[in-house]
């Protein structure tokens, strides 16, 4: 099944740390939506990404279309907090060749524009956007998002630890 990632799961290391059956299909565009950092995490109170449906044709969210297995979809639903601030939506993703592919993604149901993402979360999004060669202007918009330092240093270290080499991470107990 096809999953459209646009937030922290853009980072393939982040996504692979959560589920195992990840195969990139293509970069894609979700029209009529804007990337916003206003979804309230029920786990830590910080902001997470949302592909906010504006209905405005010129708005778009860049993302990556991944092929994942059905068992991994169930795991991803749990990681994403399905029905706890996110809902799954069926969408059409436009590919570079002009074709459209049906996929699912997660959209926020619990929103607060005043919340800010943790620095490590924003790093996941930025690493993924760069990894998949998103347009410089789009990356600059993400870089401009105001973030806050996570008061939980252990969580921050765990989240950033996925980018350490496995040898170095093992020696540090990550």
Secondary structure, 3 states (H helix, E strand, C coil): CEEEECCHHHCHHHHHHHCCCCEEEEEEEEECEEEEEEEECCCCCCEEEEEEECCCCCCEEEEEEEECCHHHHHHHHHHHCECCCEEEEEEEEEECCCCEEEEEEEEECCECCCCCEEHHHHHHHHHHHHHCCCCHHHHHHHHCCCEECCCCHHHHHHHHHCCCCHHHHHHCCC
